[in-house]
Amino acid sequence: MKAQSAIAPWLLVLASIVLPVSGRAELVVPGATVEPYGSAAWPAWMSFDRQSGALYTGVETGPATEIWHIGAGGGPADPYGAAPILDPDAVLHDAAGTMTGVPGSVLVGGRTGGVPQIFGILPDPPQTVVSVFGPSSQWTNIADMEFDGTGRLLFGDENGTSGRVLATSSPGETPAQLFAIAGRIAGLEVDAADRIYTSTFDGKVRLHGADGSVISDPFLSGLGNRILPIAVGPGGPWGTDLYTVNQQTGELIRAATAGNPIVVGTGFSGFLIDFEFGPDGALYVSDLGLGTIWRIAPEATTAVLPLPGSFEPAVSSRLRIEHQNPAWLPLAIRYELPATSRAQVRIYDIQGRWVRTLVDGETPAGAHAVEWDGRDDGGRVLPAGTYFFRLDANLATRTSKVLILH
């Protein structure tokens, strides 16, 4: 295997002079450790081999080159692939060999000449490069790629002004448009329910159903004007909320519902391409500006977060939320924070739908109280029944169930 410095030395030079980082703020995520995991010139979208822990990352470059491979545990990147690929910025580990017929292959979105194509790099010793789809003049520029829960391959395609998501279930099935979006697509994520999140260069995140139907457009907005990384939490302290950045403020944000993000980190102002949760439960960030892959791991003391929809109470010594149960309205909700932080207190109905936000802002450490009058955010009186209160602060969450009587 060639050393990183032996391939495309011009790439390493450019990575050091483009996108200056002087004055770059330190990445800070309260309740988590942040550390460099690997180094690679111009890292783009990432994908893990979830069995071995190896990380693959595309390369945001012009001339043809290999993609990068970082072994489990981190370190400098090695080039991966027997032949260079033009524009190899999107990658996806094909653990089952669904699209190549060879388990453990890596799919790469690139080009042949100026025409988009999806390649496969086989896990044999030569790292053979094969064609999987295309080249196709029906596509313009392949962005992020993901598998959904059925094994269907999804990938973004953008023409510089607008985008779309294409899908295929097998290598014998030509990828077809699933849905179009008004923005220039950058990121693509699929949650456990096969709902599809996309991010675009206009600072928006959109949410679609597995069939392409619109659920929320936009889910989030006002987040900047360049590539917008997104990832869905794997559970545990991260929950299964969406994570992205506000590029204008450099804040790492977490959103459980449309338009209701909470800030969980700062210093994310660099040229970031992708977020990826690893098999170890940590969040990995590809930082093109610094040529670095960052690893963000919640501390062991962080509260366990329940999966959305289940709302099982999470035991935590760091956060407390208390109230009468059953309760008559108006209801006093008492909560306590171990440290000053951005906090949210939100209410959900029995179906897990958000109905009211009672607290959303910087809150000092200590005990607090807020009152709920039984109305939703639109001022409508809600019926009696079971509701769930959710307290979020940094990467810790506390949920509690209450029966409301009228």
C-alpha positions as CSV (number, residue, x, y, z in Angstrom):
1,M,0.0,0.0,0.0
2,K,1.4,3.4,-0.9
3,A,1.9,6.0,1.8
4,Q,-0.3,9.1,1.7
5,S,2.7,11.4,0.8
6,A,3.4,9.2,-2.3
7,I,0.1,10.0,-4.0
8,A,-0.9,13.3,-5.5
9,P,1.6,15.5,-3.7
10,W,0.0,18.6,-5.3
11,L,-3.2,17.6,-3.3
12,L,-1.4,17.8,0.0
13,V,0.1,21.2,-0.9
14,L,-3.3,22.6,-1.9
15,A,-4.9,21.3,1.2
16,S,-2.5,23.4,3.2
17,I,-2.9,26.7,1.3
18,V,-6.6,26.6,0.4
19,L,-9.4,27.4,2.9
20,P,-7.2,29.2,5.6
21,V,-8.1,28.3,9.1
22,S,-6.3,31.0,11.1
23,G,-8.5,32.1,14.0
24,R,-10.5,28.8,13.7
25,A,-12.4,28.2,16.9
26,E,-11.8,24.9,18.9
27,L,-14.5,22.3,18.5
28,V,-16.3,22.1,21.8
29,V,-19.2,19.7,22.6
30,P,-20.1,19.8,26.3
31,G,-20.5,16.2,27.6
32,A,-18.2,14.8,24.9
33,T,-14.5,14.5,24.0
34,V,-13.3,15.9,20.7
35,E,-10.1,14.6,19.2
36,P,-8.4,14.1,15.8
37,Y,-9.0,10.6,14.4
38,G,-7.2,10.6,11.1
39,S,-5.5,12.8,8.5
40,A,-6.3,12.9,4.8
41,A,-6.0,15.5,2.1
42,W,-9.4,17.0,1.1
43,P,-11.6,14.4,2.8
44,A,-15.2,14.4,1.6
45,W,-18.1,12.0,2.3
46,M,-17.4,9.1,4.6
47,S,-18.5,5.5,5.2
48,F,-17.6,2.9,7.7
49,D,-17.1,-0.8,7.4
50,R,-19.1,-1.4,10.5
51,Q,-17.6,-4.9,11.1
52,S,-13.9,-4.1,10.9
53,G,-14.2,-0.4,11.9
54,A,-12.3,0.8,8.8
55,L,-13.3,4.2,7.5
56,Y,-13.4,5.2,3.9
57,T,-13.6,8.7,2.7
58,G,-13.9,10.3,-0.7
59,V,-11.7,13.1,-2.0
60,E,-12.9,16.5,-3.0
61,T,-10.5,17.0,-5.9
62,G,-10.2,17.7,-9.7
63,P,-7.7,15.2,-11.2
64,A,-8.3,11.4,-10.8
65,T,-7.1,9.9,-7.6
66,E,-7.7,7.0,-5.2
67,I,-10.1,7.3,-2.2
68,W,-8.8,7.2,1.3
69,H,-8.8,4.3,3.8
70,I,-8.2,4.8,7.6
71,G,-7.8,1.6,9.6
72,A,-9.8,1.0,12.8
73,G,-8.5,3.2,15.6
74,G,-7.5,6.0,13.4
75,G,-4.3,7.4,12.0
76,P,-3.0,8.7,8.6
77,A,-5.0,7.7,5.5
78,D,-3.8,5.3,2.9
79,P,-4.9,5.4,-0.8
80,Y,-7.5,2.8,-1.7
81,G,-8.2,1.4,-5.1
82,A,-6.2,-0.2,-7.9
83,A,-6.9,2.7,-10.3
84,P,-7.6,6.4,-9.8
85,I,-11.1,7.7,-10.2
86,L,-12.1,11.1,-11.4
87,D,-14.1,13.2,-8.9
88,P,-14.3,10.4,-6.2
89,D,-16.0,12.5,-3.5
90,A,-19.0,10.2,-2.5
91,V,-18.3,6.7,-1.0
92,L,-20.5,4.0,0.5
93,H,-19.4,0.7,2.1
94,D,-21.4,-2.2,0.5
95,A,-21.2,-4.7,3.4
96,A,-23.6,-7.2,1.8
97,G,-22.3,-6.8,-1.8
98,T,-25.8,-5.7,-2.8
99,M,-24.6,-3.6,-5.8
100,T,-21.3,-5.4,-6.7
101,G,-22.0,-9.0,-5.8
102,V,-18.9,-9.0,-3.6
103,P,-19.5,-8.3,0.1
104,G,-17.2,-5.6,1.6
105,S,-16.9,-3.6,-1.6
106,V,-16.8,0.2,-1.6
107,L,-19.1,2.2,-3.9
108,V,-17.6,5.4,-5.3
109,G,-19.4,8.2,-7.1
110,G,-17.1,9.5,-9.8
111,R,-16.8,10.2,-13.5
112,T,-15.5,8.8,-16.7
113,G,-14.4,11.8,-18.6
114,G,-17.1,14.4,-17.8
115,V,-19.9,11.8,-17.4
116,P,-21.0,10.6,-13.9
117,Q,-20.5,7.0,-13.0
118,I,-20.7,4.8,-9.9
119,F,-17.8,2.5,-9.4
120,G,-17.1,-0.4,-7.0
121,I,-13.7,-1.1,-5.4
122,L,-13.6,-4.8,-4.6
123,P,-12.0,-6.0,-1.3
124,D,-9.5,-8.3,-3.1
125,P,-5.8,-7.7,-2.6
126,P,-5.5,-5.7,-5.9
127,Q,-8.5,-3.5,-4.8
128,T,-10.0,-4.0,-8.3
129,V,-12.1,-1.1,-9.6
130,V,-15.3,-2.1,-11.5
131,S,-18.2,-0.3,-13.1
132,V,-21.5,-0.6,-11.2
133,F,-23.8,2.1,-12.8
134,G,-23.2,4.3,-15.8
135,P,-21.5,6.3,-17.1
136,S,-24.8,8.1,-17.6
137,S,-25.4,11.5,-19.2
138,Q,-28.8,11.5,-17.4
139,W,-26.9,12.5,-14.2
140,T,-25.0,15.6,-13.5
141,N,-23.0,15.3,-10.3
142,I,-23.3,12.4,-7.8
143,A,-23.4,13.6,-4.2
144,D,-23.9,11.5,-1.0
145,M,-25.0,7.9,-1.1
146,E,-26.8,5.7,1.4
147,F,-28.6,2.4,1.7
148,D,-32.0,2.2,3.3
149,G,-33.4,-0.6,5.5
150,T,-34.5,-2.6,2.5
151,G,-31.0,-2.6,0.8
152,R,-32.1,0.0,-1.7
153,L,-29.3,2.4,-2.9
154,L,-30.1,6.1,-2.7
155,F,-27.9,8.8,-4.1
156,G,-28.1,12.5,-4.7
157,D,-27.6,14.2,-8.0
158,E,-27.3,18.0,-8.5
159,N,-26.8,20.3,-11.4
160,G,-25.5,23.4,-9.7
161,T,-28.9,24.9,-9.0
162,S,-31.3,22.1,-8.1
163,G,-31.1,18.4,-7.1
164,R,-32.9,15.1,-6.8
165,V,-32.6,11.7,-5.2
166,L,-32.3,8.6,-7.3
167,A,-32.9,5.0,-6.1
168,T,-32.3,1.4,-7.3
169,S,-32.7,-1.9,-5.6
170,S,-30.2,-4.0,-7.6
171,P,-27.3,-3.6,-10.1
172,G,-29.7,-4.8,-12.8
173,E,-32.1,-2.0,-12.2
174,T,-31.3,1.4,-13.7
175,P,-31.4,4.1,-11.0
176,A,-34.6,6.2,-11.3
177,Q,-35.6,9.5,-9.8
178,L,-37.4,9.1,-6.5
179,F,-38.0,12.8,-5.9
180,A,-36.7,16.2,-6.9
181,I,-35.9,19.2,-4.6
182,A,-35.5,22.9,-5.3
183,G,-32.1,23.1,-3.7
184,R,-28.6,22.0,-4.8
185,I,-28.3,18.7,-2.9
186,A,-25.2,18.0,-0.7
187,G,-26.0,15.5,2.2
188,L,-28.3,12.5,2.3
189,E,-29.3,10.5,5.4
190,V,-31.9,7.7,6.0
191,D,-33.3,7.0,9.5
192,A,-34.6,3.8,11.0
193,A,-38.1,4.4,9.5
194,D,-36.5,4.8,6.1
195,R,-37.4,8.5,6.1
196,I,-34.9,10.5,3.9
197,Y,-33.2,13.7,5.0
198,T,-31.4,15.8,2.4
199,S,-29.3,19.0,2.9
200,T,-28.8,21.6,0.3
201,F,-26.4,24.5,-0.4
202,D,-29.1,27.0,0.5
203,G,-28.8,26.0,4.2
204,K,-31.9,23.9,4.3
205,V,-32.7,20.3,5.5
206,R,-35.7,18.6,4.0
207,L,-37.5,15.4,5.1
208,H,-39.2,12.9,2.8
209,G,-40.9,9.6,3.2
210,A,-39.4,6.3,1.8
211,D,-41.6,6.8,-1.2
212,G,-40.4,10.3,-1.8
213,S,-43.4,12.1,-0.4
214,V,-42.8,15.4,1.4
215,I,-42.9,15.3,5.2
216,S,-41.3,18.6,6.0
217,D,-39.9,21.1,3.5
218,P,-38.0,22.7,5.1
219,F,-37.2,20.6,8.2
220,L,-34.6,23.2,9.1
221,S,-33.4,26.4,7.3
222,G,-31.1,29.4,7.5
223,L,-28.0,27.2,8.1
224,G,-25.6,28.8,5.6
225,N,-24.7,28.6,1.9
226,R,-22.3,25.8,1.3
227,I,-22.1,22.0,1.7
228,L,-24.2,21.1,4.8
229,P,-23.2,17.9,6.7
230,I,-26.0,15.9,8.3
231,A,-26.3,12.6,10.2
232,V,-29.0,10.8,12.2
233,G,-28.1,9.7,15.7
234,P,-27.6,6.0,16.4
235,G,-29.4,6.0,19.7
236,G,-27.7,6.1,23.1
237,P,-26.8,9.6,24.3
238,W,-27.2,11.0,20.7
239,G,-30.7,9.8,20.4
240,T,-32.1,9.4,16.9
241,D,-32.4,13.1,16.2
242,L,-30.8,14.9,13.2
243,Y,-27.4,16.5,13.6
244,T,-26.1,19.3,11.4
245,V,-24.3,22.7,11.7
246,N,-25.3,26.3,11.6
247,Q,-22.5,27.5,9.3
248,Q,-23.2,31.2,10.2
249,T,-22.6,30.7,13.9
250,G,-20.4,27.6,13.9
251,E,-22.9,25.7,16.1
252,L,-23.4,22.0,16.2
253,I,-27.2,21.6,16.3
254,R,-29.6,18.7,17.1
255,A,-33.2,18.7,15.9
256,A,-35.9,16.2,17.0
257,T,-38.7,18.1,15.3
258,A,-38.9,20.5,12.3
259,G,-37.7,24.0,13.1
260,N,-36.7,23.2,16.7
261,P,-32.9,22.8,16.8
262,I,-31.0,22.8,20.1
263,V,-27.3,23.9,20.2
264,V,-25.0,21.1,21.5
265,G,-21.6,22.3,20.3
266,T,-19.6,25.3,19.1
267,G,-16.6,26.0,16.9
268,F,-18.0,24.1,13.8
269,S,-17.1,26.9,11.4
270,G,-14.6,25.2,9.2
271,F,-15.3,23.7,5.7
272,L,-17.0,20.6,6.9
273,I,-18.2,18.0,4.3
274,D,-19.8,15.1,6.1
275,F,-21.0,13.7,9.4
276,E,-21.0,9.9,10.0
277,F,-21.7,8.0,13.2
278,G,-19.3,5.1,13.6
279,P,-19.8,1.6,14.9
280,D,-18.4,2.8,18.3
281,G,-21.3,5.3,18.6
282,A,-19.0,8.4,18.1
283,L,-19.7,11.2,15.6
284,Y,-17.1,11.6,12.9
285,V,-16.6,14.8,11.0
286,S,-14.7,15.2,7.7
287,D,-12.9,18.6,7.9
288,L,-11.8,19.5,4.4
289,G,-10.1,22.7,5.5
290,L,-7.8,21.1,8.0
291,G,-7.5,17.7,6.2
292,T,-8.7,16.1,9.4
293,I,-11.3,13.5,10.5
294,W,-12.6,14.5,14.0
295,R,-14.0,12.0,16.5
296,I,-16.6,13.2,19.0
297,A,-17.5,10.7,21.7
298,P,-20.0,11.3,24.5
299,E,-18.5,10.9,28.0
300,A,-19.5,7.8,29.9
301,T,-21.6,9.9,32.4
302,T,-23.9,11.2,29.7
303,A,-27.6,10.2,30.2
304,V,-29.0,7.4,28.1
305,L,-31.4,8.7,25.6
306,P,-34.6,6.8,24.6
307,L,-35.6,6.2,21.0
308,P,-38.1,8.7,19.7
309,G,-41.6,7.2,19.8
310,S,-40.9,5.1,22.8
311,F,-40.3,7.9,25.3
312,E,-39.2,5.5,28.1
313,P,-37.9,7.5,31.0
314,A,-34.1,7.8,30.9
315,V,-32.3,7.5,34.3
316,S,-29.9,10.4,34.8
317,S,-28.1,12.1,37.7
318,R,-27.3,15.0,35.5
319,L,-30.8,16.2,34.6
320,R,-34.1,16.1,36.5
321,I,-37.6,16.8,35.5
322,E,-40.5,16.5,37.9
323,H,-44.3,17.0,38.0
324,Q,-47.5,15.6,39.4
325,N,-48.9,12.5,37.7
326,P,-51.8,12.3,37.0
327,A,-52.2,16.1,36.9
328,W,-54.8,18.8,36.4
329,L,-54.1,21.9,34.4
330,P,-52.3,24.3,34.7
331,L,-49.4,22.1,35.5
332,A,-46.1,23.2,37.1
333,I,-43.1,21.4,35.5
334,R,-39.9,21.5,37.6
335,Y,-36.5,20.8,36.1
336,E,-32.9,21.0,37.1
337,L,-29.6,21.5,35.1
338,P,-26.2,20.5,36.4
339,A,-24.5,23.3,34.5
340,T,-25.4,26.4,32.5
341,S,-26.4,25.2,29.0
342,R,-28.8,25.7,26.1
343,A,-31.9,23.8,27.3
344,Q,-35.3,22.8,25.7
345,V,-38.4,21.6,27.4
346,R,-40.8,20.2,24.8
347,I,-44.2,18.4,25.0
348,Y,-45.2,15.5,22.7
349,D,-48.5,13.6,22.4
350,I,-49.1,9.9,22.6
351,Q,-48.0,9.4,19.0
352,G,-44.7,11.1,19.6
353,R,-45.7,14.3,17.7
354,W,-44.3,17.6,19.1
355,V,-47.1,19.9,20.3
356,R,-45.5,22.6,22.4
357,T,-42.1,24.1,23.3
358,L,-42.0,25.6,26.8
359,V,-38.3,26.4,27.2
360,D,-35.7,27.1,24.4
361,G,-32.6,29.0,25.3
362,E,-29.5,29.5,27.5
363,T,-30.4,28.5,31.0
364,P,-28.3,28.7,34.2
365,A,-27.5,25.7,36.3
366,G,-29.9,24.9,39.1
367,A,-33.6,24.4,39.7
368,H,-36.2,26.0,37.4
369,A,-40.0,25.7,36.9
370,V,-42.3,26.4,34.0
371,E,-46.1,26.1,33.7
372,W,-48.1,24.4,31.0
373,D,-51.7,25.4,30.4
374,G,-52.6,22.5,28.2
375,R,-52.4,24.3,24.9
376,D,-50.2,23.6,21.8
377,D,-47.9,26.1,20.2
378,G,-50.8,27.4,18.1
379,G,-52.8,28.2,21.2
380,R,-55.3,25.3,20.7
381,V,-56.5,23.5,23.8
382,L,-55.4,19.9,23.7
383,P,-57.6,17.0,24.8
384,A,-57.1,15.0,28.1
385,G,-54.8,12.0,27.8
386,T,-51.2,10.9,28.0
387,Y,-48.3,13.3,27.1
388,F,-44.6,13.2,27.3
389,F,-42.3,16.0,28.6
390,R,-38.7,16.0,27.2
391,L,-35.8,18.0,28.6
392,D,-32.7,18.4,26.4
393,A,-29.4,20.0,27.5
394,N,-26.2,19.4,25.6
395,L,-26.1,15.7,24.8
396,A,-28.2,14.6,27.8
397,T,-32.0,14.1,27.7
398,R,-34.7,13.3,30.3
399,T,-38.2,12.2,29.3
400,S,-41.2,11.7,31.5
401,K,-44.8,10.6,31.0
402,V,-47.9,12.3,32.4
403,L,-51.6,11.7,32.3
404,I,-53.5,15.0,31.9
405,L,-57.0,15.2,33.4
406,H,-59.6,17.9,32.5
